[in-house]
Amino acid sequence: IIDCFELPIERPRNLKAREHFYSNYKKTTTIKALIACNPNGSITYLSKAWGGRSSDVEIVRQSGFISNNLHFPGDQILADRGFTLREEFATACSSELLMPAFTKGRRQLSAQDVEVSRQISSVRIHIERVIGLMKSRYSILQKRLPVDLIKSCRDEVQNLELSRADKLLTVCAALTNLGESIVYDSENESK
C-alpha cells in the first residue's frame, strides 16, 4: 500500500531551493517522501525525501520503487487515484496497481466498481494510519524541520547519498515498525 506524505520545513533562503520545496497542496515549503506498508501495517519501503513540489507520480518513478527487486510478478500494490502508473508497474515488474475507481465521464460507478473501490479503500486506509502514527508518535515530525537537515554543500562534498532528513525519516519508520501494529486483530484479541 503506497502513498506520499509531506513534512513542513523552514523556508530556504535560496529562491531556486524555495521553488523546489514549495508545495502547492500544503501552501508552504515541505519535503515529501513515498512510503509503503503491507496489509499488516508494517512499513516496507521509504524513499529519500524530495522537494514538496515533486509530484507523487514523479517520486514513485524516480525513487526506484517500480523494480523487479522490490516486487514479484502478480504482486498487488494499492494506491490512491493520483498514482496513475498501472502500465509502468505492469511492464517493469509484472505487478498490478489497484486504485479506487473514478467516474471518468460517467455519472456514477457500477455496483461492482463501488464494491471493489470500497474493498481497496478499506485496506488502503492502513497507509494513512501508519503515516498518522509516525507523525504523532515522534514530536520532531510535528514541527517545521530545519532547512539544514536537507542535503547541504558539505554533504555533497563528502558524497553522502542520504541527507540528515532521510536518516531521520528512516529511524522514525524503523521505530514505528518496532511498536504495536496499527491493524486490530479481532481473532487474537478475543482469546
Solvent accessible surface area in square Angstrom, and as a share of the most:
residue,aa,sasa,rsa
1,I,18,0.09
2,I,1,0.00
3,D,16,0.08
4,C,16,0.10
5,F,10,0.04
6,E,14,0.06
7,L,2,0.01
8,P,43,0.27
9,I,0,0.00
10,E,75,0.34
11,R,161,0.59
12,P,8,0.05
13,R,229,0.83
14,N,91,0.47
15,L,131,0.65
16,K,156,0.66
17,A,30,0.23
18,R,57,0.21
19,E,87,0.39
20,H,88,0.39
21,F,21,0.09
22,Y,82,0.31
23,S,1,0.01
24,N,101,0.52
25,Y,179,0.68
26,K,92,0.39
27,K,141,0.60
28,T,33,0.19
29,T,5,0.03
30,T,2,0.01
31,I,3,0.02
32,K,23,0.10
33,A,1,0.01
34,L,0,0.00
35,I,0,0.00
36,A,4,0.03
37,C,2,0.01
38,N,49,0.25
39,P,83,0.52
40,N,101,0.52
41,G,9,0.09
42,S,45,0.29
43,I,16,0.08
44,T,85,0.49
45,Y,39,0.15
46,L,39,0.19
47,S,9,0.06
48,K,91,0.39
49,A,26,0.20
50,W,64,0.22
51,G,1,0.01
52,G,5,0.05
53,R,140,0.51
54,S,8,0.05
55,S,57,0.37
56,D,38,0.20
57,V,25,0.14
58,E,75,0.33
59,I,0,0.00
60,V,0,0.00
61,R,123,0.45
62,Q,119,0.53
63,S,29,0.19
64,G,39,0.38
65,F,8,0.03
66,I,30,0.15
67,S,24,0.15
68,N,108,0.56
69,N,144,0.74
70,L,85,0.42
71,H,16,0.07
72,F,154,0.64
73,P,106,0.67
74,G,60,0.57
75,D,47,0.24
76,Q,114,0.51
77,I,8,0.04
78,L,21,0.10
79,A,0,0.00
80,D,55,0.28
81,R,109,0.40
82,G,49,0.47
83,F,2,0.01
84,T,84,0.49
85,L,0,0.00
86,R,118,0.43
87,E,138,0.62
88,E,51,0.23
89,F,0,0.00
90,A,54,0.42
91,T,116,0.67
92,A,47,0.37
93,C,2,0.01
94,S,62,0.40
95,S,4,0.02
96,E,85,0.38
97,L,3,0.01
98,L,36,0.18
99,M,11,0.05
100,P,9,0.05
101,A,26,0.20
102,F,72,0.30
103,T,56,0.33
104,K,157,0.66
105,G,85,0.81
106,R,112,0.41
107,R,240,0.88
108,Q,142,0.63
109,L,35,0.17
110,S,57,0.37
111,A,89,0.69
112,Q,136,0.61
113,D,40,0.21
114,V,78,0.45
115,E,72,0.32
116,V,67,0.38
117,S,12,0.08
118,R,138,0.50
119,Q,94,0.42
120,I,14,0.07
121,S,52,0.33
122,S,61,0.39
123,V,50,0.28
124,R,25,0.09
125,I,86,0.44
126,H,24,0.11
127,I,0,0.00
128,E,69,0.31
129,R,103,0.37
130,V,1,0.00
131,I,14,0.07
132,G,36,0.35
133,L,43,0.21
134,M,0,0.00
135,K,54,0.23
136,S,73,0.47
137,R,97,0.35
138,Y,39,0.15
139,S,67,0.43
140,I,76,0.39
141,L,5,0.02
142,Q,107,0.47
143,K,126,0.53
144,R,119,0.43
145,L,1,0.01
146,P,55,0.35
147,V,52,0.30
148,D,80,0.41
149,L,25,0.13
150,I,28,0.14
151,K,82,0.35
152,S,38,0.24
153,C,108,0.64
154,R,152,0.56
155,D,13,0.07
156,E,107,0.48
157,V,125,0.72
158,Q,106,0.47
159,N,130,0.67
160,L,66,0.33
161,E,131,0.59
162,L,72,0.36
163,S,8,0.05
164,R,104,0.38
165,A,1,0.00
166,D,12,0.06
167,K,94,0.40
168,L,35,0.17
169,L,2,0.01
170,T,75,0.44
171,V,81,0.47
172,C,5,0.03
173,A,6,0.05
174,A,52,0.40
175,L,81,0.40
176,T,8,0.05
177,N,66,0.34
178,L,146,0.73
179,G,33,0.32
180,E,152,0.68
181,S,76,0.49
182,I,23,0.12
183,V,45,0.26
184,Y,154,0.59
185,D,65,0.34
186,S,69,0.45
187,E,123,0.55
188,N,102,0.52
189,E,111,0.50
190,S,96,0.62
191,K,196,0.83
